[in-house]
Amino acid sequence: MKKIFIAILALSLFSNLGCKKFLEQSPDQRTQLNSVEKVSELLTSAYPEANYIAFTELSSDNAEDKGPGIGDEEREMVFPYYWKDNDNYTNDTPTNYWNASYTAIASANAALEAISKAPDQTAYLPYKGEALVARAYAHFMLVTLFAKTYEAGASNDSPGIPYVTEPEKVVVGKYSRGTVASVYAAIEKDLLEGLPLLKNTAYKVAKYHFTISAGNAFAARFFLFKKEYDKVIQYASAVSPGNSFANILRPWNTRYNTYTLDEMYLYFTQASEPSTLLLIETPSSWARTYTPRYGYGQTINNEVFTTNVTGAIWAYKSAYYGQPHYSMLKWKEYFVKTSPNATIGDPYTILPVLTADETLLNRAEAYASKGQNSLALQDLNTYASTRILNYNATTHAVTLAKIAAFYGTTDPKAGLIATILDFKKKEFTQEGLRWFDILRYKLPVTHRVYAANGSFTTIELTAEDPRKLFQLPSQVALSGISLNPR
C-alpha cells in the first residue's frame, strides 16, 4: 500500500443555507447530505471538470507544427506535441485532469455514503446509479490516460491507478495503484451495478448527467477497449432503440451545412443537440486557442477535406484565422466572472464527452471485428449519409469493393477497421478522441518539427513508447508511489 495525495472535496454546494458565519458551518458538509435533493445537487460535481483535449489531441497525429514564429507557443500546447511531461497544475494539463477526476470521484463517493445511510433508499436509486457510473467513468479515463492500455487475453498486471471507493476523511490517505486488470474489474462492477438504476427523468438538464443513453454509450466504449464485441453491440444498440441512429447523428450535410460560422460555434455544444449524450463543463482555455504553433493546421485541414472511400467530400466546416491557423468551429468559450460586478473571471469550455456519432462507429468496429461485414457496412453508410456533401445512397455507398480499392487490401476486416479509424480521425478532429484509437491499436505517431529555414526533422512516438502513458502528478511521487517509466 502506498500513499497518494488526493484532494479533499469541499462540498459547499448549498447556496440556500444563507450567509452564516464560517464557524456556524459544519466542518464537513457531507454530514448535511440528508435528502434526495442534496445528493442530486452533489452529483453535479461527480464529473471531471477538466479538459483532456489539449494534451491528447496535441500528442496525436491530428496535430502539426506550423513553423517557428507562426502562432502562440504556450506550454500546454507545446509539451504534448513533443511528448514531454508537463508538471504544471494549470488548466488543460494531465495533472489538472488527474486532480479533477479524483475530486469528481470524491463527490460520487460522498453521495454513495449518504445514500447507504438513508433509511429508505428507494427515491435515491437513480442517483446511486449515477454515482456508480460516474465513478466508473472517472476511473476509466484515468486508467486510460495514465496506465498501460488494457489487452484482451493478457495478464494486464502493469500498474493501474488508485481505485477509490470511500470518501476522503484525511489529508493523506494510503492507496495502491493496483493493476490495470484490477482497475478494469472495479470499473466493470460499478458500471454494471449502476446502469440498471439510471433514470432519465431524475435530472433538470439531463445532458449533464449519466442518462440511460449516456451510460450505454460509455459501456460501449469501455467494452470496446476490452474487445468484448457482443457487449459493445448490446450497449451501443441501446443508445438508439429501433436502430434510428440516422436521426440522432450530427447533421453535418443538412442543418449544420446551413449554419454561419458563428452559429456553428453556438450549436455544437448545445444540450439540445440530439447527438450529444453527455456534456461536462470544464475550466479551460481550449476554446480560445485560435492560433497555436502546434495543432490543427493546413496539412491536417487538407486531409480532412480530401476525397474518402465514398468517392466524395466530407461536409464538415472549418475556418481559418490567417493561414495556417484553422478551427473546426466546435468550441465556444463561456467566460465566468468571479462575481457579478467583476471584470475578471475564468474561461470555460463545454465538452461533449459522449456522443451518438462515436457510439455508432464503435458498434461498426465491433461488427467488423466479429466478421459481420454487412452490419458494419450498414452502420458506416448510416454515418456517411449524414456526412457527405450532396449525399446519394447509390453513388456514395461504402462497399467492400471500394474499401479494397481505396486502402489497397483484400482483407475485409482490415479494410473495414481502416475505414472506421479514418472516419473517426476526421470526425473527432480537435476533440482529442484520436488518442484513444492510437492507444487501442498501438499506432505510432510521427511529428514534424520545422526550422526557420523551412527544413524539418521528424520525431516519433513508437507503438510501445512509454510516453504514451501520461505522467502522474509530482505530488504522487513525493508520497511514495512510483511514476510511469520514461
C-alpha positions as CSV (number, residue, x, y, z in Angstrom):
1,M,0.0,0.0,0.0
2,K,1.3,3.4,-0.9
3,K,0.4,7.0,0.0
4,I,-1.2,9.3,-2.5
5,F,-2.4,12.8,-2.3
6,I,-6.0,13.2,-3.5
7,A,-7.8,16.4,-3.0
8,I,-10.4,16.5,-0.2
9,L,-13.6,17.9,-1.7
10,A,-15.1,20.9,-0.1
11,L,-18.8,20.2,-0.5
12,S,-20.1,23.8,-0.1
13,L,-22.9,23.3,-2.7
14,F,-25.9,24.5,-0.9
15,S,-26.3,28.3,-1.5
16,N,-29.7,28.2,0.1
17,L,-28.0,27.9,3.5
18,G,-27.6,31.7,3.6
19,C,-24.7,33.8,4.7
20,K,-24.0,32.2,8.1
21,K,-20.7,32.9,9.8
22,F,-17.9,30.4,9.0
23,L,-17.8,29.0,12.5
24,E,-21.5,28.2,12.3
25,Q,-20.9,25.9,9.4
26,S,-20.4,22.2,9.9
27,P,-16.7,21.5,9.1
28,D,-17.7,18.5,6.9
29,Q,-20.6,19.4,4.6
30,R,-21.1,15.7,3.9
31,T,-22.9,15.4,7.2
32,Q,-25.7,17.5,5.6
33,L,-26.4,15.1,2.7
34,N,-29.7,14.1,4.3
35,S,-32.1,14.5,1.4
36,V,-32.5,13.3,-2.2
37,E,-32.3,16.8,-3.4
38,K,-28.9,17.5,-1.7
39,V,-27.5,14.2,-3.1
40,S,-28.7,15.1,-6.5
41,E,-27.0,18.5,-6.2
42,L,-23.8,17.0,-5.1
43,L,-23.7,14.7,-8.1
44,T,-23.4,17.7,-10.4
45,S,-19.7,17.7,-9.3
46,A,-19.2,14.0,-9.9
47,Y,-17.8,14.5,-13.4
48,P,-14.2,15.5,-14.1
49,E,-14.3,19.3,-14.5
50,A,-11.1,19.4,-16.6
51,N,-10.3,19.3,-20.3
52,Y,-8.2,16.4,-21.7
53,I,-8.3,17.6,-25.3
54,A,-5.2,19.8,-25.3
55,F,-2.8,17.1,-24.3
56,T,-4.5,14.1,-26.1
57,E,-5.0,16.0,-29.4
58,L,-1.6,17.6,-29.5
59,S,0.0,14.2,-28.7
60,S,-1.8,12.5,-31.6
61,D,-1.4,12.6,-35.4
62,N,-4.1,15.2,-35.6
63,A,-1.6,17.9,-34.9
64,E,1.2,19.5,-36.8
65,D,3.9,22.1,-36.5
66,K,3.1,25.3,-38.5
67,G,6.6,26.6,-38.2
68,P,8.8,28.9,-36.0
69,G,7.2,32.3,-35.3
70,I,3.8,31.1,-36.6
71,G,1.4,31.1,-33.7
72,D,1.5,31.0,-29.9
73,E,3.8,28.6,-28.0
74,E,2.1,28.1,-24.7
75,R,3.4,25.3,-22.5
76,E,0.1,23.4,-22.5
77,M,0.2,23.2,-26.3
78,V,4.0,22.7,-26.8
79,F,4.8,19.9,-24.3
80,P,2.2,17.4,-25.6
81,Y,3.4,17.8,-29.2
82,Y,6.9,16.8,-28.1
83,W,5.5,14.2,-25.7
84,K,7.2,15.9,-22.8
85,D,5.9,15.7,-19.2
86,N,4.2,18.8,-18.1
87,D,4.3,19.2,-14.3
88,N,2.1,22.4,-14.3
89,Y,-1.1,22.3,-12.4
90,T,-2.8,24.7,-14.8
91,N,-6.0,24.0,-16.8
92,D,-5.6,21.7,-19.8
93,T,-2.8,19.7,-18.4
94,P,-2.6,16.0,-17.3
95,T,-2.1,17.0,-13.7
96,N,-5.2,19.1,-13.7
97,Y,-7.2,16.3,-15.2
98,W,-5.9,13.8,-12.6
99,N,-6.8,16.1,-9.7
100,A,-10.2,17.0,-11.2
101,S,-11.0,13.3,-11.7
102,Y,-10.3,12.4,-8.1
103,T,-12.4,15.4,-7.0
104,A,-15.2,14.1,-9.1
105,I,-14.7,10.6,-7.6
106,A,-14.8,12.1,-4.1
107,S,-18.3,13.6,-4.9
108,A,-19.5,10.3,-6.1
109,N,-18.2,8.5,-3.0
110,A,-19.8,11.1,-0.7
111,A,-23.1,10.6,-2.4
112,L,-22.9,6.8,-2.2
113,E,-22.1,7.0,1.5
114,A,-25.0,9.3,2.1
115,I,-27.4,7.0,0.2
116,S,-26.2,4.0,2.1
117,K,-27.2,5.7,5.4
118,A,-30.7,6.6,4.2
119,P,-33.5,4.7,6.0
120,D,-35.4,4.2,2.7
121,Q,-33.2,4.2,-0.4
122,T,-36.0,3.9,-3.0
123,A,-36.0,7.6,-4.0
124,Y,-32.2,7.6,-4.1
125,L,-31.7,4.7,-6.5
126,P,-31.4,6.8,-9.8
127,Y,-28.7,8.9,-8.0
128,K,-27.0,5.8,-6.7
129,G,-26.8,4.6,-10.3
130,E,-25.4,8.0,-11.5
131,A,-22.8,8.0,-8.7
132,L,-21.6,4.4,-9.6
133,V,-21.4,5.1,-13.3
134,A,-19.8,8.5,-12.8
135,R,-17.2,6.9,-10.5
136,A,-16.6,4.2,-13.1
137,Y,-16.2,6.8,-15.9
138,A,-13.7,9.0,-14.0
139,H,-11.6,5.9,-13.1
140,F,-11.8,4.7,-16.7
141,M,-10.5,8.0,-18.1
142,L,-7.6,7.9,-15.5
143,V,-6.6,4.4,-16.3
144,T,-6.8,5.1,-20.0
145,L,-4.6,8.2,-19.8
146,F,-2.1,7.3,-17.0
147,A,-1.7,3.5,-17.3
148,K,-0.9,0.9,-20.0
149,T,-3.8,0.1,-22.3
150,Y,-5.8,-3.0,-21.5
151,E,-5.0,-6.0,-23.7
152,A,-7.7,-8.7,-24.1
153,G,-6.3,-12.1,-23.1
154,A,-3.2,-10.7,-21.4
155,S,-2.5,-10.5,-17.7
156,N,-2.8,-6.7,-17.5
157,D,-0.7,-6.8,-14.4
158,S,1.1,-3.5,-15.0
159,P,0.4,-0.6,-12.5
160,G,-3.1,0.9,-12.8
161,I,-4.4,3.9,-10.9
162,P,-5.8,4.1,-7.4
163,Y,-9.5,3.0,-7.4
164,V,-11.1,5.0,-4.6
165,T,-14.4,3.8,-3.2
166,E,-14.5,5.6,0.1
167,P,-14.9,9.3,0.9
168,E,-11.7,11.1,1.9
169,K,-11.5,11.8,5.6
170,V,-7.8,12.6,6.0
171,V,-5.4,14.8,4.1
172,V,-3.1,12.0,3.2
173,G,-4.6,8.6,2.6
174,K,-2.9,5.3,1.8
175,Y,-3.7,3.8,-1.6
176,S,-2.4,1.3,-4.1
177,R,-2.2,1.7,-7.8
178,G,-3.3,-1.9,-8.2
179,T,-3.1,-3.3,-11.7
180,V,-4.8,-2.5,-14.9
181,A,-6.7,-5.7,-14.5
182,S,-8.0,-4.8,-11.0
183,V,-9.0,-1.3,-12.1
184,Y,-10.9,-2.7,-15.1
185,A,-12.7,-5.2,-12.9
186,A,-13.7,-2.4,-10.5
187,I,-14.9,-0.2,-13.3
188,E,-17.0,-3.0,-14.7
189,K,-18.5,-3.8,-11.3
190,D,-19.6,-0.2,-10.8
191,L,-20.8,0.2,-14.3
192,L,-22.9,-2.9,-14.4
193,E,-24.4,-2.2,-11.0
194,G,-25.2,1.4,-11.8
195,L,-26.6,1.1,-15.3
196,P,-29.9,-0.5,-14.4
197,L,-30.6,2.2,-11.8
198,L,-30.3,5.2,-14.2
199,K,-33.5,7.2,-14.8
200,N,-33.7,9.9,-17.4
201,T,-36.4,11.9,-15.5
202,A,-34.2,12.4,-12.4
203,Y,-32.4,15.5,-13.8
204,K,-33.4,19.1,-14.7
205,V,-30.8,19.2,-17.6
206,A,-30.3,15.6,-18.4
207,K,-27.3,16.0,-20.8
208,Y,-25.1,17.0,-17.9
209,H,-25.7,13.6,-16.2
210,F,-25.5,10.0,-16.9
211,T,-28.8,9.3,-18.5
212,I,-29.6,5.8,-19.8
213,S,-28.2,6.6,-23.3
214,A,-25.0,8.2,-21.9
215,G,-24.5,5.2,-19.6
216,N,-24.9,2.8,-22.5
217,A,-22.5,4.8,-24.7
218,F,-19.9,4.7,-22.0
219,A,-20.4,1.0,-21.6
220,A,-19.9,0.5,-25.4
221,R,-16.6,2.4,-25.2
222,F,-15.4,0.5,-22.2
223,F,-16.1,-2.9,-23.7
224,L,-14.5,-1.8,-27.0
225,F,-11.3,-1.4,-25.0
226,K,-11.9,-4.9,-23.6
227,K,-12.6,-6.3,-27.1
228,E,-15.9,-7.8,-25.8
229,Y,-17.7,-7.1,-29.0
230,D,-21.0,-8.6,-28.2
231,K,-21.3,-6.3,-25.3
232,V,-20.3,-3.3,-27.5
233,I,-23.1,-4.1,-29.8
234,Q,-25.6,-4.6,-27.0
235,Y,-24.9,-1.3,-25.3
236,A,-24.3,0.7,-28.4
237,S,-27.6,-0.5,-29.8
238,A,-29.4,0.5,-26.6
239,V,-28.4,4.1,-27.3
240,S,-30.8,4.2,-30.2
241,P,-33.7,1.8,-29.7
242,G,-35.1,0.9,-33.1
243,N,-31.7,1.5,-34.7
244,S,-32.7,5.1,-35.6
245,F,-29.1,6.4,-35.4
246,A,-29.6,8.4,-38.6
247,N,-32.0,10.7,-36.6
248,I,-29.5,11.5,-33.8
249,L,-26.2,11.9,-35.6
250,R,-24.7,15.3,-36.1
251,P,-26.4,16.7,-39.2
252,W,-23.3,17.9,-41.0
253,N,-24.6,17.8,-44.5
254,T,-28.1,19.2,-43.7
255,R,-28.7,21.6,-40.8
256,Y,-25.1,22.2,-40.0
257,N,-24.4,22.9,-43.6
258,T,-26.7,26.0,-43.5
259,Y,-25.1,27.5,-40.4
260,T,-22.9,30.5,-40.4
261,L,-19.6,30.2,-38.6
262,D,-21.0,31.9,-35.5
263,E,-23.9,29.6,-35.5
264,M,-21.7,26.5,-35.6
265,Y,-19.7,27.8,-32.6
266,L,-23.0,28.2,-30.8
267,Y,-24.8,24.9,-31.6
268,F,-22.0,22.3,-31.5
269,T,-22.0,22.1,-27.7
270,Q,-25.7,22.8,-27.1
271,A,-27.6,20.4,-24.8
272,S,-30.4,20.4,-27.4
273,E,-28.2,18.6,-30.0
274,P,-29.6,15.0,-30.3
275,S,-26.1,13.6,-30.9
276,T,-24.8,14.8,-27.6
277,L,-25.2,12.3,-24.8
278,L,-23.1,13.7,-22.0
279,L,-21.7,17.2,-21.5
280,I,-19.2,18.4,-18.9
281,E,-18.3,22.0,-18.1
282,T,-14.6,22.5,-17.8
283,P,-12.4,25.5,-16.8
284,S,-10.3,25.6,-19.9
285,S,-8.8,27.9,-22.5
286,W,-9.2,25.4,-25.3
287,A,-12.0,27.4,-26.9
288,R,-9.8,30.5,-27.2
289,T,-6.8,28.7,-28.7
290,Y,-7.2,30.0,-32.2
291,T,-3.6,30.4,-33.4
292,P,-1.2,27.9,-31.7
293,R,2.0,27.0,-33.4
294,Y,1.2,23.3,-32.9
295,G,-2.3,22.0,-33.7
296,Y,-4.8,22.0,-36.5
297,G,-3.1,23.5,-39.5
298,Q,-3.0,23.5,-43.3
299,T,-1.9,19.9,-43.7
300,I,-4.5,18.4,-41.3
301,N,-7.2,20.6,-42.8
302,N,-6.4,19.4,-46.3
303,E,-6.6,15.8,-45.1
304,V,-10.0,16.3,-43.5
305,F,-11.5,17.6,-46.7
306,T,-9.9,15.2,-49.2
307,T,-11.8,12.5,-51.0
308,N,-12.6,9.5,-48.8
309,V,-13.6,5.9,-49.5
310,T,-17.1,7.0,-50.6
311,G,-15.5,9.0,-53.5
312,A,-17.0,12.2,-52.2
313,I,-16.1,15.1,-49.9
314,W,-17.0,15.5,-46.2
315,A,-19.5,18.2,-45.3
316,Y,-17.5,19.5,-42.3
317,K,-16.9,23.1,-41.7
318,S,-13.6,24.8,-40.9
319,A,-12.5,28.4,-40.7
320,Y,-9.0,29.9,-40.8
321,Y,-7.6,32.8,-38.7
322,G,-4.9,33.7,-41.0
323,Q,-3.4,30.6,-42.6
324,P,-2.3,28.2,-41.5
325,H,-4.5,28.5,-38.4
326,Y,-7.7,26.6,-38.7
327,S,-10.7,25.7,-36.5
328,M,-13.4,23.1,-36.9
329,L,-15.9,25.6,-35.3
330,K,-16.7,23.2,-32.4
331,W,-15.8,25.3,-29.3
332,K,-17.4,28.4,-27.9
333,E,-15.9,30.0,-24.8
334,Y,-18.1,30.8,-21.8
335,F,-16.5,33.4,-19.6
336,V,-17.5,33.2,-16.0
337,K,-16.9,36.3,-13.9
338,T,-15.6,35.9,-10.3
339,S,-18.5,38.0,-9.1
340,P,-21.5,39.8,-10.8
341,N,-19.6,43.1,-10.9
342,A,-16.1,41.8,-11.6
343,T,-14.2,42.4,-14.8
344,I,-12.1,39.2,-14.3
345,G,-13.0,35.6,-14.4
346,D,-12.3,32.2,-15.9
347,P,-12.8,30.8,-19.4
348,Y,-14.9,27.6,-19.7
349,T,-15.3,25.1,-22.5
350,I,-18.2,22.7,-22.6
351,L,-17.2,19.2,-23.8
352,P,-19.5,16.6,-25.4
353,V,-17.6,13.7,-23.9
354,L,-20.0,11.0,-25.2
355,T,-21.9,11.2,-28.5
356,A,-24.1,9.1,-30.7
357,D,-21.6,9.5,-33.5
358,E,-18.8,7.8,-31.6
359,T,-21.2,5.1,-30.4
360,L,-22.3,4.2,-33.9
361,L,-18.7,3.9,-35.1
362,N,-17.8,1.8,-32.1
363,R,-20.6,-0.5,-33.0
364,A,-19.4,-0.7,-36.6
365,E,-16.0,-1.6,-35.3
366,A,-17.5,-4.4,-33.1
367,Y,-19.4,-5.8,-36.1
368,A,-16.3,-5.7,-38.3
369,S,-14.2,-7.4,-35.6
370,K,-16.8,-10.2,-35.4
371,G,-16.8,-10.6,-39.2
372,Q,-20.4,-9.3,-39.5
373,N,-19.4,-7.2,-42.6
374,S,-22.9,-6.3,-43.8
375,L,-23.9,-4.9,-40.4
376,A,-20.6,-2.9,-40.2
377,L,-21.3,-1.5,-43.7
378,Q,-24.8,-0.7,-42.7
379,D,-23.5,1.5,-39.8
380,L,-20.8,3.1,-42.0
381,N,-23.4,4.0,-44.6
382,T,-25.7,5.4,-41.9
383,Y,-22.9,7.5,-40.7
384,A,-21.8,8.6,-44.3
385,S,-25.4,9.6,-45.1
386,T,-25.1,12.5,-42.6
387,R,-21.6,13.5,-43.6
388,I,-21.2,13.5,-47.4
389,L,-22.0,16.7,-49.4
390,N,-24.9,16.1,-51.7
391,Y,-25.2,12.5,-50.5
392,N,-26.5,9.9,-52.8
393,A,-27.2,6.5,-51.3
394,T,-26.3,4.7,-54.6
395,T,-23.3,6.8,-55.7
396,H,-21.7,7.2,-52.3
397,A,-22.4,3.8,-50.7
398,V,-19.5,2.3,-48.7
399,T,-18.8,-1.1,-50.1
400,L,-16.1,-3.8,-49.6
401,A,-15.0,-3.3,-53.1
402,K,-14.5,0.4,-52.6
403,I,-12.7,-0.2,-49.4
404,A,-10.4,-2.7,-51.0
405,A,-9.5,-0.3,-53.8
406,F,-9.1,2.7,-51.6
407,Y,-6.9,1.1,-48.9
408,G,-5.2,-1.5,-51.1
409,T,-6.2,-4.5,-49.0
410,T,-8.0,-7.8,-49.8
411,D,-8.8,-8.4,-46.1
412,P,-12.4,-7.2,-45.5
413,K,-11.8,-6.9,-41.7
414,A,-8.6,-4.9,-42.1
415,G,-10.3,-2.7,-44.7
416,L,-13.4,-2.1,-42.5
417,I,-11.2,-1.2,-39.5
418,A,-9.1,1.1,-41.5
419,T,-12.3,2.9,-42.8
420,I,-13.7,3.2,-39.3
421,L,-10.4,4.6,-37.8
422,D,-10.1,7.0,-40.7
423,F,-13.7,8.2,-40.3
424,K,-13.1,8.7,-36.6
425,K,-9.8,10.5,-37.1
426,K,-11.5,13.2,-39.2
427,E,-14.8,13.3,-37.3
428,F,-13.2,14.0,-33.9
429,T,-10.5,16.4,-35.1
430,Q,-9.9,18.9,-32.3
431,E,-11.8,16.7,-29.8
432,G,-8.9,14.5,-28.6
433,L,-10.5,11.1,-29.2
434,R,-8.0,10.1,-31.9
435,W,-5.6,9.4,-29.0
436,F,-7.9,6.6,-27.7
437,D,-7.6,4.7,-31.1
438,I,-3.9,5.3,-31.1
439,L,-3.7,3.6,-27.7
440,R,-6.0,0.7,-28.6
441,Y,-4.3,-0.2,-31.8
442,K,-0.7,0.7,-30.6
443,L,-0.3,3.1,-33.5
444,P,3.0,5.0,-33.8
445,V,2.8,8.8,-34.2
446,T,5.3,11.0,-36.1
447,H,5.5,14.8,-35.8
448,R,7.5,17.1,-37.9
449,V,9.4,19.9,-36.3
450,Y,10.3,22.8,-38.6
451,A,13.3,25.1,-38.5
452,A,13.3,28.7,-39.6
453,N,14.7,27.9,-43.0
454,G,11.8,25.5,-43.8
455,S,13.7,22.3,-43.2
456,F,12.3,19.8,-40.7
457,T,13.2,16.9,-38.5
458,T,10.9,14.0,-37.6
459,I,10.2,12.8,-34.1
460,E,8.4,9.6,-33.4
461,L,6.3,8.1,-30.6
462,T,6.7,4.4,-31.2
463,A,4.0,1.7,-30.8
464,E,5.2,0.7,-27.3
465,D,6.7,4.0,-26.3
466,P,6.4,4.6,-22.5
467,R,5.5,8.2,-23.1
468,K,2.1,7.0,-24.3
469,L,1.3,6.9,-20.6
470,F,0.9,10.5,-19.3
471,Q,3.0,11.1,-16.3
472,L,1.4,11.0,-12.8
473,P,1.4,14.3,-10.9
474,S,4.6,15.0,-9.0
475,Q,2.9,15.1,-5.6
476,V,2.1,11.4,-6.1
477,A,5.8,10.6,-6.4
478,L,6.5,12.6,-3.3
479,S,4.1,10.4,-1.4
480,G,5.9,7.2,-2.3
481,I,4.0,5.9,-5.3
482,S,6.0,5.1,-8.4
483,L,5.8,7.3,-11.5
484,N,5.3,5.9,-15.0
485,P,8.6,4.9,-16.7
486,R,10.4,7.1,-19.0
